Amino acid sequence: MSQPPRNLLVPFRRDRKRDFAASTGAELLASKVRQVLLTEGATPHSTGELPWRTSFGAGLSRLRHQRNDAVLAELARVCVRDALARWLPGVQFVQVRVEQDAATLTLRVRVREGDTTADLDVPFPG
C-alpha cells in the first residue's frame, strides 16, 4: 500500500522539530487551496505576486473595497472556481459559501482530492 503524499504546508511554519511543517491529507489539501486563493495573480491592475509565475493565483484582492452585495459574492465564487480549475486540476471544487458581514467577506470553501475532503475559511476584510 502506497503512502499518501507528504509535503510542506503553506504558509511556511516550524514544527516541533524546528523544521518546516509538513503534512498529508486534509491539512495538505487545505494548504494547497489556500496558497492558490491567497496569492495575487496578474490582473489588468496588478503584475502578479510571484515574479517567476505572475499569473499564478486567484486575483481575489481585486474584490476588496467593493460594495459587499450579491454581485460581489458571485464574483468571488466564480474566481475561486476558476482558479482551482486552472491551478489545481486534480482537486474537485465541491462548494463555496460566501458569508457577508459588514465589511468582511468570508469564503467557506469545500474541496475534494481523491478520498480526502477539506473545508477552509478564507476571510477578506474590506
ChimeraX attribute file (.defattr): number of C-alpha atoms within 10 A of each C-alpha:
attribute: neighborCount
match mode: 1-to-1
recipient: residues
	/A:1	3
	/A:2	4
	/A:3	6
	/A:4	9
	/A:5	9
	/A:6	11
	/A:7	16
	/A:8	15
	/A:9	21
	/A:10	16
	/A:11	11
	/A:12	12
	/A:13	12
	/A:14	11
	/A:15	10
	/A:16	7
	/A:17	7
	/A:18	8
	/A:19	10
	/A:20	15
	/A:21	16
	/A:22	16
	/A:23	15
	/A:24	17
	/A:25	17
	/A:26	18
	/A:27	16
	/A:28	20
	/A:29	23
	/A:30	22
	/A:31	21
	/A:32	20
	/A:33	24
	/A:34	19
	/A:35	17
	/A:36	20
	/A:37	23
	/A:38	16
	/A:39	19
	/A:40	22
	/A:41	22
	/A:42	18
	/A:43	16
	/A:44	7
	/A:45	8
	/A:46	14
	/A:47	13
	/A:48	19
	/A:49	16
	/A:50	14
	/A:51	9
	/A:52	8
	/A:53	11
	/A:54	16
	/A:55	19
	/A:56	21
	/A:57	27
	/A:58	26
	/A:59	24
	/A:60	20
	/A:61	17
	/A:62	14
	/A:63	17
	/A:64	15
	/A:65	12
	/A:66	11
	/A:67	12
	/A:68	18
	/A:69	10
	/A:70	11
	/A:71	11
	/A:72	17
	/A:73	21
	/A:74	14
	/A:75	13
	/A:76	24
	/A:77	19
	/A:78	14
	/A:79	18
	/A:80	24
	/A:81	19
	/A:82	14
	/A:83	20
	/A:84	22
	/A:85	14
	/A:86	15
	/A:87	17
	/A:88	15
	/A:89	11
	/A:90	12
	/A:91	19
	/A:92	16
	/A:93	18
	/A:94	13
	/A:95	16
	/A:96	22
	/A:97	15
	/A:98	20
	/A:99	14
	/A:100	17
	/A:101	10
	/A:102	9
	/A:103	14
	/A:104	15
	/A:105	22
	/A:106	19
	/A:107	21
	/A:108	16
	/A:109	22
	/A:110	18
	/A:111	20
	/A:112	18
	/A:113	16
	/A:114	9
	/A:115	7
	/A:116	14
	/A:117	17
	/A:118	18
	/A:119	17
	/A:120	18
	/A:121	15
	/A:122	14
	/A:123	15
	/A:124	17
	/A:125	12
	/A:126	14
